[in-house]
């Protein structure tokens, strides 16, 4: 299916690894002009090289999106050097897992900075420009941890919940301005971030990582983790005009783990 993304300028945060890199790859394959942002220049260089080996390209900018000024500056730079941003896919920021005994105000602050503000700091300057142009699409990659309380993901889940509410609220606020804002909630997905979470859970429970992983997969009706590319395909659909009447949606991608309406 041609999603009509050829020539569109797409900004992907967290583009150097995992779901963000998968989104960058999928957008580039559709002919979009992809701009990737991540904190690490080294990781961005590796991601760019990986895409180039597949005949795909991505322009890269290094920035720490937890810093609101840095986020606003990189958006300004991209708009000047590349052009007006048509699509924003947010996949930056990993909320660290904490055992309940490790939770304190600093832990909640760290996860809000990493997962919530790293998104909001980019959304605001990009959406304001989209509103001025009367068009634009935003997709936030969030996570089912914001709907299902996990004892090792309380702080991160709180950040996810806040981001879901912001997604739906902003979608409603800007619907009449031609800007659509949606989100995807992946469940267990084969990424480095999930691997780090499994290690933390294994340490807290005194089990091996492999044992914890097997326990988690056993809870998924589909019997496996998601792959980053599977999430990316839904993200680029939501970012395309094929989803022109979809806004304020939170799409679960958890292998049918959450049996809720």
Order of alpha helices (4+ residues) and beta strands (2+ residues): beta-alpha-beta-alpha-beta-alpha-beta-alpha-alpha-beta-alpha-beta-alpha-alpha-alpha-beta
